[in-house]
């Protein structure tokens, strides 16, 4: 009987360990889901709309990366940034542009001639917002 009792005890201990692991896993999942729910409660409605609309997070990219996305030459891109047609942030190592700003620039200027738009801004002409 000693061997069977020992086997029974080891089996019981193993089952107990497996159950504890599963309970801990479920508790961890519950805490993670609460954290996500709490984060959503903190978001403003406009943030939720932007996140749903964009489908990707906002992050900063270099002027060169933005230039590559827009398929523009370097000089033209720098002129767009310096005139404020593309908003940017100054940093010690250069300027950064929001990934959303790149998409917003495309939306704002859809169907427009960028050369004419840039010349008008550089001349100081009033730009009519759509």
PyMOL commands that set and color helices and strands:
alter all, ss='L'
color gray80, all
select helices_A, chain A and resi 2-42+45-54+63-70+74-82+99-108+114-123
alter helices_A, ss='H'
color red, helices_A
select strands_A, chain A and resi 60-62+89-91+94-98
alter strands_A, ss='S'
color yellow, strands_A
deselect
rebuild
show_as cartoon
